[in-house]
Amino acid sequence: DRPWLPGHRGVDLLAAPGTEVLSSGAGIVLWAGELAGRGVVSVLHGDGRRTTYEPVVAEVGIGDLVAAGSPLGRIGSGVSHCSGYPTCLHWGLLTAADDYLDPLSLLGPVGRPRLLPLGAGAVP
């Protein structure tokens, strides 16, 4: 319940190393590079919200304008926090006030989330 406390803020999407990562909306690249040992890309959108993508080997640079669906980079390899999977895309969404939102809301109605039981390849 506090921004500095531990917790998972975003969603993890299964993705193999080298998979192309696309911007979820038009905006300007705020960050593209290493952050805490992982490649991160952050995009500021016209409504003041920001999306983040990691681990990404960036193919864009800070200040670049991107369109919705345009390539940001590719999934990097290395240590993944997705238990049992070699890599995944961590996708985050923040408001202008740094409050975290569900990035899946950007996709519109896609159905209800379903959780797999532990031991069935689920990410705890």
NORBELZI-V451463 format. One record per backbone hydrogen bond with DSSP energy under -0.5 kcal/mol. CO is the residue of the C=O (numbers start at 1). NH is the residue of the N-H. If there is no record, write none. Layout:
BEGIN
CO_NH, CO_NH
END
This chain:
BEGIN
2_5, 7_9, 8_10, 11_91, 13_89, 16_19, 19_75, 21_72, 21_73, 23_69, 26_46, 27_66, 28_30, 28_44, 29_63, 31_42, 33_40, 35_38, 38_35, 39_55, 39_56, 40_33, 41_53, 42_30, 42_31, 43_45, 43_51, 44_28, 45_48, 49_45, 50_94, 51_43, 52_92, 53_41, 54_90, 55_76, 56_58, 57_74, 61_64, 64_29, 66_27, 67_70, 70_23, 72_59, 72_60, 73_21, 74_57, 75_18, 81_83, 82_85, 87_15, 88_90, 89_13, 89_91, 90_54, 91_11, 92_52, 93_101, 94_50, 95_98, 99_95, 101_93, 101_103, 102_105, 103_106, 104_107, 105_108, 111_110, 117_120, 117_122, 122_124
END
